[in-house]
């Protein structure tokens, strides 16, 4: 049996996870919610305690302060931290070391070194050797900190392993940044209560929601910038389909339009990345080290997005592709640098502490509320008063719904009722848990989606969502109207953001009303002044144009998307889906002219 040193009651070097905070004993320097949670815990002295605190609020501070108290008072003799990823377990060990608690992040088996107070491991590691950790809990009084506890489901391998490994633990502290709901897969060591509707919901011992954190200035307010646009793709049957993001369509069509938008070979992603970079430039005027994060669906897309950022900015982006030692080092290097952009697959969507991230691009097709909230959580950690976060989204109804319900989702999602005949929007957590358990080399489900070929995508600035309200009219990328919203100062009080957005919207509407019809395209005209033309006539014009573009593509060898882009450059105007009848006829004439010249 090994012995461990006592943690130092004070530390002169605190990690960035402890800004201006000190270990227990100087509680006045804890945030109010952390002190309140500590007092509640110390009064109850429970074996199990579930703390729900919005991302960026300081769960690590609370947990390690509590661990320090329990070790100092000999309630426990050692600590085990269980984290979702390799990077996070290292992050926990680094944060603990700076307040005098030494955790071994490289532990795999055998006795723990005498210099350590415990270990930091992953859920996957526990899943491989649950009895190893059970024996450690049986030999010495142990505090187990289960970080992002929603990753452990009772009927799944990680949940079963956690039950087996930590059932003998003296104390168990469960943490999550997002209230979760697992009606059919109870999470280990979490209490459930059945409501009047018969649905069991997890019961937190202490909750600190996004709304409270925002009011306290602990987290940043989030500005969501939504981009729509016309998409065109070819189905497996060879049919070409054109649609516009945000329009009502089937689930499969929405999925294919979404994937077409995220295709790095189209025009949607370059336009949105360019807009996000302009927003980052504006934010950096007030916050010089502000950084941006692109969350990609897969490694191939991540590499392509990094190349696009290099073309747009002239600077290389930090690329993180997998959860290994090298990835952790790259994230840490980015964290400490002043580099502009980080591009990563899903691994950095949860728990990774890079407080300078202020601008995000949601470039993944994952559409669960849990993943969305965790992704947005990467941008909300506040360092000083007045900072804002900006997240760029495709105009996908489910994502817009999550954005509107950000505060509600984090505070009250467990009480959200399921309406009769309506699919529960908060039910897909089981899929996310399965994804979290999946090995790096396992398929991610993309092959289960209907096969298609992305042909063309064009972006249109759609709207801004902030504090439950919507602002702005549609505008073209690069236009003054779009820049009005991208250029909002990066350091403003929340009420100033709302006031400025209202002023920008009023200016945009006034400008559109003053512009002569003959100088405006369809997007720039108020609805009451747009020309009336039957849907059938517009459909025939688009079909004629697409047919001529197809013939010219065969003749010239150029891709369809390239030809459509050249037509827009030659004739002006918006994407095909938003073009007026006159603009479509002008393009028809132009492509006929080009085809004639080649004969």
GUZA-636097 format. One record per residue (C-alpha): x, z, y. Coordinates in Angstrom, 2 decimals. Each point is the difference from the previous one (the first is absolute). Layout:
@px X	pz Z	py Y
...
***
This chain:
@px 0.00	pz 0.00	py 0.00
@px 1.36	pz -0.94	py 3.40
@px -0.28	pz 1.83	py 3.29
@px -0.62	pz -1.48	py 3.40
@px 1.00	pz 0.93	py 3.50
@px -2.55	pz 1.26	py 2.48
@px -0.98	pz -2.45	py 2.71
@px 1.38	pz 0.80	py 3.41
@px -2.72	pz 1.46	py 2.25
@px 1.14	pz -2.17	py 2.89
@px 1.60	pz -3.40	py 0.32
@px 1.85	pz -1.42	py 2.97
@px -0.48	pz -3.61	py -1.11
@px -3.59	pz -1.01	py -0.63
@px -1.01	pz -3.40	py -1.36
@px -2.12	pz -2.46	py 1.99
@px -2.90	pz 1.21	py -2.18
@px 0.30	pz 3.32	py 1.87
@px 0.00	pz -0.97	py 3.70
@px 0.39	pz 3.19	py 1.97
@px -1.19	pz 2.04	py -2.96
@px 1.63	pz 2.91	py -1.85
@px -0.49	pz 1.59	py -3.43
@px -2.54	pz 2.74	py -0.56
@px 0.85	pz 3.05	py 2.04
@px -0.24	pz -1.89	py 3.28
@px -3.56	pz -1.17	py -0.54
@px -0.57	pz -0.57	py 3.70
@px 2.03	pz -3.20	py -0.37
@px -2.23	pz -1.37	py -2.75
@px -2.81	pz -2.32	py 0.97
@px -3.31	pz 1.80	py 0.26
@px -1.41	pz -1.53	py -3.18
@px 3.17	pz 0.83	py -1.97
@px -0.13	pz 3.61	py 1.13
@px -3.72	pz 0.23	py -0.78
@px 0.52	pz -1.49	py -3.47
@px 2.88	pz 2.42	py -0.63
@px -2.10	pz 2.98	py 1.01
@px -2.88	pz -1.14	py -2.19
@px 2.33	pz -0.43	py -2.96
@px 1.75	pz 3.36	py 0.47
@px -3.32	pz 1.80	py 0.30
@px -1.46	pz -1.56	py -3.15
@px 3.24	pz -0.28	py -2.04
@px -1.60	pz -2.66	py -2.27
@px 1.64	pz -1.50	py -3.04
@px -1.26	pz -3.47	py 1.04
@px -0.31	pz -1.21	py 3.58
@px -1.00	pz -3.47	py 1.21
@px 1.04	pz -0.94	py 3.55
@px -1.41	pz -3.21	py 1.47
@px 1.78	pz -1.04	py 3.19
@px -0.03	pz -3.40	py 1.64
@px 3.22	pz -2.06	py -0.33
@px 2.50	pz 0.99	py 2.65
@px -1.43	pz 3.50	py 0.50
@px 2.88	pz 1.84	py -1.69
@px -0.91	pz 0.71	py -3.62
@px 3.69	pz 0.23	py -0.92
@px 0.57	pz 2.68	py 2.65
@px -2.92	pz 2.04	py -1.27
@px 0.97	pz -0.29	py -3.67
@px 3.67	pz 0.87	py 0.47
@px -0.82	pz 2.88	py 2.36
@px -2.29	pz 1.39	py -2.69
@px 2.67	pz -0.58	py -2.66
@px 2.51	pz 1.90	py 2.14
@px -2.38	pz 2.95	py 0.31
@px -0.78	pz 0.09	py -3.75
@px 3.69	pz -0.16	py -0.92
@px 0.99	pz 2.62	py 2.56
@px -2.67	pz 2.43	py -1.25
@px 0.89	pz -0.76	py -3.63
@px -3.52	pz -1.16	py -0.82
@px 1.74	pz -2.96	py -1.63
@px 3.59	pz -0.60	py -1.11
@px 0.20	pz -3.77	py 0.19
@px -1.75	pz -3.05	py 1.48
@px -0.94	pz -3.33	py -1.55
@px -1.11	pz -2.80	py 2.35
@px -1.81	pz -2.96	py -1.62
@px -0.12	pz -3.15	py 2.16
@px -1.38	pz -3.50	py -0.61
@px 3.28	pz -1.90	py 0.47
@px 3.77	pz 0.31	py -0.31
@px 0.38	pz -0.34	py 3.74
@px -2.44	pz 2.80	py 0.71
@px 1.62	pz 2.47	py -2.37
@px 3.31	pz -0.59	py 1.82
@px -1.77	pz 0.43	py 3.31
@px -1.45	pz 3.32	py -1.16
@px 3.43	pz 1.21	py -1.14
@px 1.56	pz -0.94	py 3.35
@px -2.76	pz 1.74	py 1.99
@px 0.21	pz 3.14	py -2.15
@px 3.78	pz 0.19	py 0.31
@px -0.24	pz 0.18	py 3.77
@px -1.95	pz 3.26	py -0.15
@px 2.15	pz 1.53	py -2.72
@px -1.89	pz -1.01	py -3.16
@px 2.20	pz -2.04	py -2.32
@px -1.85	pz -2.40	py -2.35
@px 1.73	pz -2.28	py -2.51
@px -1.46	pz -3.52	py 0.44
@px 2.07	pz -1.40	py -2.90
@px -1.18	pz 2.45	py -2.65
@px -0.92	pz -1.57	py -3.34
@px 0.58	pz 2.62	py -2.74
@px 1.80	pz 3.20	py -0.90
@px 0.68	pz 3.07	py 2.14
@px -0.17	pz -0.26	py 3.78
@px 3.21	pz 0.67	py 1.90
@px 0.43	pz 3.56	py 1.28
@px 0.17	pz -1.22	py 3.59
@px -3.55	pz -1.38	py -0.11
@px -3.34	pz 1.71	py 0.62
@px -1.80	pz -2.66	py -2.02
@px -0.47	pz -3.72	py -0.54
@px -1.74	pz -3.01	py 1.53
@px -1.43	pz -2.44	py -2.55
@px -2.51	pz -2.84	py -0.18
@px -3.36	pz -0.13	py -1.77
@px 1.47	pz -2.69	py -2.22
@px 2.88	pz 2.31	py -0.92
@px -2.41	pz 2.78	py -0.91
@px -1.97	pz -2.50	py -2.06
@px 3.08	pz -0.82	py -2.08
@px 0.99	pz 3.62	py -0.75
@px -2.87	pz 2.42	py 0.69
@px 1.25	pz 2.63	py -2.47
@px 3.32	pz 0.24	py 1.84
@px -1.81	pz 1.09	py 3.15
@px -2.39	pz 2.26	py -1.93
@px 2.95	pz 1.86	py -1.49
@px 1.51	pz 0.46	py 3.46
@px -3.31	pz 1.44	py 1.28
@px -0.20	pz 2.36	py -3.00
@px 3.55	pz 1.26	py 0.45
@px -0.19	pz 0.80	py 3.73
@px -2.77	pz 0.60	py 2.52
@px -0.55	pz -3.40	py 1.59
@px -1.68	pz -1.43	py 3.08
@px -1.04	pz -3.61	py -0.64
@px -0.64	pz -2.17	py 3.07
@px -2.04	pz -3.06	py -1.00
@px 0.47	pz -2.52	py 2.82
@px -2.77	pz -2.61	py 0.42
@px -1.88	pz 1.61	py -2.88
@px -2.49	pz -2.89	py -0.18
@px 2.61	pz -1.81	py -2.11
@px -0.81	pz 2.27	py -2.93
@px -3.28	pz -0.72	py -1.82
@px -1.08	pz 2.19	py -2.90
@px -0.72	pz -2.79	py -2.49
@px 3.17	pz -1.95	py 0.84
@px 3.54	pz 0.53	py -1.18
@px 1.30	pz 1.59	py 3.17
@px -2.91	pz 2.40	py 0.24
@px 0.30	pz 1.02	py -3.63
@px 3.73	pz 0.50	py 0.40
@px -0.50	pz 2.14	py 3.13
@px -2.53	pz 2.19	py -1.82
@px 2.36	pz 0.49	py -2.91
@px 3.09	pz 0.56	py 2.13
@px -1.33	pz 2.30	py 2.70
@px -2.79	pz 1.96	py -1.65
@px 2.35	pz 3.05	py -0.30
@px 1.16	pz -0.20	py 3.65
@px -0.35	pz 3.17	py 2.05
@px -1.19	pz -1.84	py 3.12
@px -1.14	pz -3.59	py 0.59
@px -0.30	pz -1.60	py 3.44
@px -1.74	pz -3.38	py 0.09
@px 0.37	pz -2.24	py 3.06
@px -1.65	pz -3.23	py 1.08
@px -0.17	pz -1.97	py 3.21
@px -3.29	pz -1.64	py -0.91
@px -3.13	pz 1.71	py -1.31
@px -0.58	pz -1.51	py -3.39
@px -2.92	pz -0.35	py -2.33
@px 0.31	pz -0.16	py -3.79
@px -3.43	pz 0.54	py -1.48
@px 0.97	pz -1.24	py -3.43
@px 3.70	pz 0.91	py -0.05
@px 0.43	pz 3.61	py 1.16
@px 3.41	pz 0.76	py 1.46
@px 1.99	pz 2.87	py -1.55
@px -0.10	pz 3.40	py 1.68
@px -2.63	pz -1.10	py 2.54
@px -3.37	pz 1.77	py 0.21
@px -3.21	pz -2.05	py 0.04
@px -3.47	pz 0.85	py 1.24
@px -3.19	pz -1.88	py -0.82
@px -2.18	pz -0.98	py 2.93
@px -3.78	pz -0.28	py 0.15
@px 0.33	pz -3.66	py -0.95
@px 1.72	pz 0.93	py -3.26
@px 3.37	pz -1.41	py 1.06
@px 3.07	pz 2.19	py -0.47
@px 2.40	pz 0.10	py 2.91
@px 3.40	pz 1.59	py 0.34
@px 0.12	pz 3.18	py 2.06
@px 2.95	pz 0.48	py 2.35
@px 1.21	pz 3.49	py 0.85
@px 1.16	pz -1.19	py 3.42
@px -0.75	pz -3.27	py 1.80
@px 1.60	pz -1.38	py 3.14
@px -1.59	pz -3.37	py 0.71
@px 1.06	pz -2.96	py 2.11
@px -2.53	pz 0.82	py 2.73
@px 1.38	pz 3.52	py 0.45
@px 3.59	pz -1.24	py -0.14
@px -0.76	pz -2.65	py 2.62
@px -1.58	pz 2.57	py 2.31
@px 3.07	pz 2.23	py -0.43
@px 2.39	pz -2.84	py 0.80
@px 1.57	pz 0.29	py -3.45
@px -0.73	pz -3.64	py -0.92
@px -0.23	pz -3.23	py 1.98
@px -3.24	pz -1.84	py 0.69
@px -0.18	pz -3.36	py -1.79
@px -0.75	pz -3.34	py 1.61
@px -1.13	pz -2.56	py -2.62
@px 0.49	pz -3.66	py 0.92
@px -2.01	pz -2.32	py -2.23
@px 0.77	pz -3.69	py -0.56
@px -2.44	pz -2.55	py -1.36
@px 0.51	pz -3.75	py -0.36
@px -0.81	pz -3.01	py -2.13
@px 1.21	pz -0.18	py -3.62
@px 0.05	pz -2.90	py -2.39
@px 0.84	pz 0.11	py -3.69
@px -0.45	pz -1.98	py -3.22
@px -1.68	pz 1.58	py -3.00
@px 1.07	pz -0.45	py -3.61
@px -2.74	pz -2.62	py -0.35
@px 1.60	pz -2.03	py 2.79
@px -2.63	pz 0.75	py 2.64
@px 1.22	pz 0.59	py 3.53
@px -1.63	pz 2.97	py 1.71
@px 0.12	pz 0.82	py 3.71
@px -1.08	pz 3.36	py 1.37
@px 0.65	pz 2.37	py 2.85
@px 1.20	pz 3.56	py -0.46
@px -2.77	pz 2.45	py 0.75
@px -2.87	pz -2.37	py -0.78
@px -2.45	pz 1.06	py -2.74
@px 1.14	pz -1.40	py -3.35
@px 0.22	pz 0.93	py -3.65
@px 2.50	pz 2.57	py -1.23
@px 2.12	pz -2.70	py -1.65
@px -0.04	pz -2.19	py 3.11
@px 0.96	pz 2.96	py 2.18
@px 2.89	pz 0.75	py -2.34
@px 1.24	pz -3.60	py 0.07
@px -0.37	pz -0.28	py 3.79
@px 1.92	pz 3.28	py 0.38
@px 2.80	pz -1.19	py -2.30
@px 0.12	pz -3.31	py 1.88
@px 0.49	pz 1.89	py 3.27
@px 2.89	pz 2.00	py -1.48
@px 1.72	pz -3.10	py -1.37
@px 3.34	pz -0.14	py 1.86
@px -0.06	pz -3.82	py -0.06
@px -3.12	pz -0.14	py 2.19
@px -0.31	pz 0.64	py 3.72
@px -1.96	pz 3.26	py -0.11
@px 2.87	pz 2.31	py -0.97
@px 2.54	pz -1.45	py 2.47
@px -2.57	pz 0.32	py 2.80
@px -0.88	pz 3.60	py -0.87
@px 3.64	pz 1.02	py -0.51
@px 0.82	pz -1.56	py 3.37
@px -2.83	pz 1.93	py 1.65
@px 1.09	pz 3.22	py -1.69
@px 3.56	pz -0.52	py 1.21
@px -1.22	pz -0.54	py 3.57
@px -1.97	pz 3.23	py -0.31
@px 3.11	pz 1.77	py -1.28
@px 1.98	pz -1.28	py 2.98
@px -2.60	pz 1.49	py 2.35
@px -0.01	pz 3.34	py -1.83
@px 3.81	pz 0.14	py 0.11
@px -0.09	pz -0.12	py 3.80
@px -1.22	pz 3.61	py -0.11
@px 1.23	pz 0.95	py -3.49
@px 3.40	pz -1.75	py -0.35
@px 0.53	pz 0.74	py -3.69
@px -3.54	pz -0.95	py -1.16
@px -0.03	pz -1.95	py -3.25
@px -2.39	pz -2.23	py -1.90
@px -0.98	pz -0.15	py -3.68
@px -1.48	pz -2.92	py -1.95
@px -1.71	pz 1.15	py -3.21
@px 0.15	pz -2.93	py -2.45
@px -1.83	pz -0.59	py -3.28
@px 3.00	pz -1.08	py -2.08
@px 3.74	pz -0.58	py 0.15
@px -0.23	pz -3.76	py 0.48
@px -2.27	pz 0.39	py 3.02
@px 2.17	pz 2.80	py 1.40
@px 3.07	pz -2.24	py -0.09
@px -1.92	pz -2.82	py 1.67
@px -1.30	pz 2.31	py 2.74
@px 3.54	pz 1.24	py 0.64
@px 1.13	pz -3.60	py 0.46
@px -2.87	pz -0.60	py 2.44
@px 0.96	pz 3.07	py 2.01
@px 3.58	pz -1.27	py 0.16
@px -1.29	pz -3.32	py 1.36
@px -2.32	pz 1.68	py 2.51
@px 2.33	pz 2.71	py 1.31
@px 3.49	pz -1.28	py -0.78
@px 0.72	pz 3.35	py -1.69
@px 0.01	pz 0.84	py -3.69
@px -2.69	pz 2.31	py -1.36
@px 0.77	pz 2.84	py -2.39
@px -1.39	pz -1.03	py -3.39
@px -1.09	pz 2.61	py -2.56
@px -1.13	pz -1.42	py -3.33
@px 0.05	pz 2.76	py -2.59
@px 0.09	pz 3.73	py -0.42
@px 3.65	pz 0.58	py -0.85
@px 2.99	pz 1.73	py 1.54
@px 0.84	pz -3.05	py 2.07
@px -3.53	pz -0.15	py 1.38
@px 0.13	pz 3.65	py 1.05
@px 3.28	pz -0.59	py 1.77
@px -1.36	pz -3.05	py 1.83
@px -3.07	pz 1.94	py 1.14
@px 2.20	pz 2.87	py 1.19
@px 2.32	pz -2.40	py 1.82
@px -3.00	pz -1.60	py 1.71
@px -1.35	pz 3.43	py 0.86
@px 3.19	pz 0.94	py 1.81
@px 0.51	pz -3.40	py 1.67
@px -1.65	pz -1.77	py 2.92
@px -0.71	pz -3.18	py -2.01
@px -3.32	pz -1.68	py 0.68
@px -1.57	pz -0.88	py -3.36
@px -0.31	pz 1.35	py -3.53
@px -1.67	pz -2.18	py -2.66
@px -0.97	pz 1.65	py -3.25
@px -2.28	pz -0.18	py -3.00
@px -2.51	pz 2.83	py -0.50
@px 2.53	pz 2.76	py -0.68
@px 0.31	pz 1.00	py 3.65
@px -3.75	pz 0.24	py 0.54
@px -0.06	pz 3.67	py -0.93
@px 1.97	pz 3.04	py 1.02
@px 3.11	pz -1.71	py 1.34
@px 1.05	pz 1.74	py 3.19
@px 1.10	pz -2.54	py 2.63
@px -1.47	pz 1.52	py 3.17
@px 1.13	pz -2.86	py 2.25
@px -2.32	pz -2.48	py -1.74
@px -2.57	pz -0.93	py 2.65
@px -1.15	pz -3.55	py -0.87
@px -1.28	pz -1.14	py -3.39
@px -1.16	pz -3.20	py -1.66
@px -2.37	pz 0.49	py -2.94
@px 1.06	pz -3.04	py -2.05
@px -1.27	pz 1.07	py -3.41
@px -3.25	pz -0.66	py -1.86
@px -0.40	pz 3.60	py -1.18
@px -3.39	pz 1.08	py 1.28
@px -0.61	pz 3.60	py -1.09
@px -0.76	pz 2.56	py 2.73
@px 2.64	pz 2.33	py -1.43
@px 2.81	pz -2.57	py 0.25
@px -1.14	pz -1.12	py 3.44
@px 0.01	pz 3.55	py 1.37
@px 3.43	pz 0.69	py -1.49
@px 1.34	pz -3.26	py 1.43
@px -1.31	pz 0.79	py 3.49
@px 1.47	pz 3.48	py -0.43
@px 3.49	pz -1.52	py 0.24
@px -0.57	pz -0.67	py 3.71
@px -1.79	pz 3.07	py 1.30
@px 2.76	pz 2.62	py 0.00
@px 0.29	pz 1.08	py 3.64
@px 3.34	pz 0.91	py 1.56
@px -1.05	pz 0.39	py 3.62
@px -3.23	pz -0.04	py 1.92
@px -1.47	pz -3.38	py 0.88
@px 1.37	pz -2.07	py -2.89
@px -2.44	pz -2.45	py -1.60
@px 0.06	pz -1.84	py -3.32
@px -0.97	pz -3.69	py -0.35
@px -1.05	pz -1.47	py -3.35
@px -0.67	pz -3.74	py -0.48
@px -2.69	pz -0.93	py -2.55
@px -1.66	pz -3.11	py -1.38
@px -3.71	pz -0.11	py 0.85
@px -1.17	pz 1.15	py -3.42
@px -3.27	pz 1.99	py 0.06
@px 1.23	pz 2.80	py -2.28
@px 3.15	pz 0.55	py 2.09
@px -1.97	pz -0.01	py 3.24
@px -2.30	pz 2.61	py -1.52
@px 2.95	pz 2.20	py -0.95
@px 1.42	pz -0.37	py 3.51
@px -3.29	pz 1.02	py 1.61
@px -0.34	pz 3.00	py -2.29
@px 3.58	pz 1.21	py 0.27
@px -0.91	pz 3.43	py 1.31
@px -3.14	pz 0.30	py -2.12
@px 1.80	pz -1.12	py -3.14
@px 2.74	pz 2.55	py 0.29
@px -2.23	pz 2.90	py 0.90
@px -3.22	pz -0.56	py -1.89
@px 0.43	pz -2.62	py -2.68
@px -0.72	pz 2.54	py -2.75
@px -3.48	pz 0.49	py 1.43
@px -0.82	pz -3.70	py 0.42
@px -3.16	pz -0.64	py -2.05
@px -0.47	pz -2.96	py -2.30
@px -3.03	pz -1.99	py 1.02
@px -2.45	pz -1.32	py -2.52
@px 0.96	pz -3.42	py -1.28
@px 3.22	pz -0.07	py 2.05
@px 3.46	pz -0.15	py -1.45
@px 1.95	pz 3.16	py 0.83
@px 2.73	pz -1.06	py 2.47
@px 2.01	pz 3.11	py -0.84
@px 0.07	pz -0.52	py -3.76
@px 3.16	pz -2.08	py -0.60
@px 2.46	pz 2.91	py 0.01
@px 0.34	pz -0.32	py -3.79
@px 1.42	pz -3.49	py 0.46
@px 2.52	pz 1.31	py 2.49
@px 1.02	pz 2.78	py -2.36
@px 0.53	pz -2.56	py -2.73
@px 2.09	pz -2.08	py 2.38
@px 2.08	pz 3.05	py 0.92
@px 0.78	pz 0.62	py -3.67
@px 0.90	pz -3.63	py -0.69
@px 3.66	pz -0.73	py -0.58
@px 1.86	pz -2.28	py 2.43
@px 0.10	pz -2.89	py -2.46
@px -3.65	pz 0.18	py -1.02
@px -2.50	pz -2.57	py 1.33
@px -1.84	pz 1.03	py 3.15
@px -3.31	pz -1.69	py -0.70
@px 0.58	pz -3.09	py 2.16
@px -0.28	pz -2.17	py -3.09
@px -3.55	pz 1.29	py -0.53
@px -1.17	pz -1.57	py 3.26
@px -1.50	pz -3.47	py -0.01
@px 2.72	pz -2.68	py 0.20
@px 0.14	pz -2.02	py 3.20
@px 2.42	pz -1.84	py 2.27
@px 0.34	pz 0.98	py 3.67
@px -0.04	pz -3.14	py 2.17
@px -0.33	pz 1.04	py 3.64
@px -0.41	pz 3.12	py 2.09
@px -0.26	pz 0.50	py 3.73
@px -0.30	pz 3.27	py 1.91
@px -2.39	pz 0.99	py 2.76
@px 0.17	pz 3.33	py 1.84
@px -3.33	pz 1.60	py -0.85
@px -0.45	pz 3.47	py 1.46
@px 1.48	pz 3.43	py 0.68
@px -1.42	pz 3.11	py -1.64
@px 0.70	pz 3.39	py 1.52
@px -1.72	pz 3.36	py -0.24
@px -3.00	pz -1.50	py -1.80
@px -0.59	pz -2.72	py 2.62
@px 0.80	pz -3.74	py 0.10
@px 1.55	pz -1.89	py 2.88
@px 0.84	pz -3.60	py 0.81
@px -1.18	pz -3.54	py -0.67
@px 1.74	pz -2.49	py -2.23
@px 3.10	pz -1.64	py 1.39
@px 2.79	pz -2.27	py -1.16
@px 3.40	pz 1.40	py -1.00
@px 2.36	pz -0.18	py 2.95
@px -2.82	pz -0.13	py 2.57
@px -0.18	pz 2.21	py 3.06
@px -3.15	pz 1.57	py -1.43
@px 1.84	pz 1.10	py -3.15
@px 2.97	pz 1.25	py 2.02
@px -2.33	pz 2.19	py 2.05
@px -0.53	pz 2.12	py -3.12
@px 3.52	pz -0.29	py -1.44
@px 1.39	pz 1.14	py 3.34
@px -1.74	pz 3.38	py 0.12
@px 2.69	pz 2.59	py 0.85
@px 1.41	pz 1.88	py -2.97
@px -0.22	pz 3.40	py 1.67
@px -3.54	pz 0.94	py 1.07
@px -2.43	pz 2.87	py -0.38
@px -2.91	pz -0.82	py -2.39
@px -2.57	pz -0.18	py 2.83
@px 2.33	pz -2.31	py 1.94
@px 0.11	pz -2.36	py -3.00
@px -3.81	pz -0.23	py -0.07
@px -0.20	pz -0.58	py 3.75
@px 2.66	pz -2.71	py -0.09
@px -1.65	pz -1.78	py -2.95
@px -3.33	pz -0.07	py 1.87
@px 1.70	pz -1.48	py 3.07
@px 1.81	pz -2.66	py -2.05
@px -3.26	pz -0.97	py -1.71
@px -1.85	pz -0.31	py 3.32
@px 2.80	pz -2.19	py 1.38
@px -0.06	pz -2.24	py -3.07
@px -3.77	pz -0.48	py 0.21
@px 0.16	pz -0.74	py 3.73
@px 2.78	pz -2.56	py -0.54
@px -1.95	pz -1.79	py -2.72
@px -3.07	pz -0.27	py 2.24
@px 2.00	pz -1.53	py 2.85
@px 1.75	pz -2.66	py -2.07
@px -1.65	pz -3.47	py 0.17
@px -1.49	pz -1.13	py -3.29
@px 2.04	pz -3.18	py -0.07
@px 3.23	pz 2.05	py 0.19
@px -0.99	pz 2.59	py -2.60
@px -0.15	pz -0.23	py -3.76
@px -2.69	pz 1.55	py -2.14
@px 1.65	pz 3.41	py -0.29
@px 0.41	pz 0.40	py 3.73
@px -3.61	pz -0.69	py 0.91
@px -2.62	pz 2.77	py 0.08
@px -2.52	pz -0.43	py -2.78
@px -2.80	pz -1.06	py 2.36
@px 2.06	pz -2.96	py 1.27
@px 1.25	pz -1.34	py -3.30
@px -1.35	pz -3.48	py -0.84
@px -2.85	pz -0.11	py -2.50
@px 0.63	pz -2.16	py -3.06
@px -1.57	pz 0.21	py -3.41
@px 1.92	pz 1.59	py -2.81
@px -0.43	pz -3.16	py -2.07
@px 1.54	pz -2.21	py 2.71
@px 3.00	pz 2.32	py 0.38
@px 0.46	pz 0.13	py -3.77
@px 0.05	pz -3.81	py -0.20
@px 2.59	pz -0.22	py 2.78
@px 2.26	pz 2.52	py -1.72
@px -0.37	pz -1.83	py -3.31
@px 0.90	pz -3.29	py 1.64
@px 3.06	pz 1.53	py 1.62
@px 1.16	pz 1.68	py -3.23
@px -0.52	pz -3.24	py -1.93
@px 2.08	pz -1.97	py 2.49
@px 2.69	pz 2.70	py 0.00
@px 0.07	pz -0.17	py -3.82
@px 0.43	pz -3.79	py 0.07
@px 2.72	pz 0.23	py 2.64
@px 1.78	pz 2.73	py -2.01
@px 0.13	pz -2.37	py -2.98
@px 1.26	pz -2.79	py 2.24
@px 2.61	pz 2.03	py 1.92
@px 1.02	pz 2.55	py -2.61
@px -0.62	pz 2.85	py 2.44
@px -1.93	pz 3.15	py -1.05
@px -3.59	pz 0.36	py 1.23
@px 0.86	pz 3.08	py 2.06
@px 2.81	pz -1.79	py 1.83
@px -2.30	pz -2.88	py 0.94
@px -2.70	pz 2.36	py 1.31
@px 2.66	pz 1.76	py 2.08
@px 1.26	pz -3.29	py 1.42
@px -3.55	pz -1.00	py 0.88
@px -0.52	pz 3.24	py 1.91
@px 3.24	pz -0.53	py 1.88
@px -0.94	pz -3.55	py 0.86
@px -3.62	pz 0.63	py 0.91
@px -0.05	pz 3.66	py 0.97
@px -2.74	pz 2.46	py -0.85
@px -0.58	pz 2.69	py -2.60
@px 0.12	pz -0.11	py -3.82
@px -2.39	pz -2.38	py -1.73
@px -2.51	pz 2.74	py -0.81
@px -0.42	pz 0.84	py 3.72
@px 0.41	pz -3.51	py 1.46
@px -2.83	pz -1.62	py 1.94
@px -1.56	pz -3.29	py -1.07
@px 1.93	pz -1.81	py 2.75
@px 3.29	pz 1.50	py -1.15
@px -0.70	pz -0.97	py -3.63
@px -0.80	pz -3.58	py 1.02
@px 3.22	pz -0.16	py 2.02
@px 2.01	pz 1.08	py -3.06
@px -1.80	pz -2.50	py -2.20
@px 1.01	pz -2.76	py 2.41
@px 3.58	pz 1.24	py 0.16
@px 0.56	pz 0.16	py -3.76
@px -1.50	pz -3.50	py -0.32
@px 2.47	pz -1.18	py 2.65
@px 2.92	pz 1.54	py -1.93
@px -1.13	pz -1.58	py -3.28
@px -0.27	pz -3.43	py 1.64
@px 3.56	pz 0.22	py 1.30
@px 1.36	pz 0.58	py -3.50
@px -1.51	pz -3.15	py -1.46
***
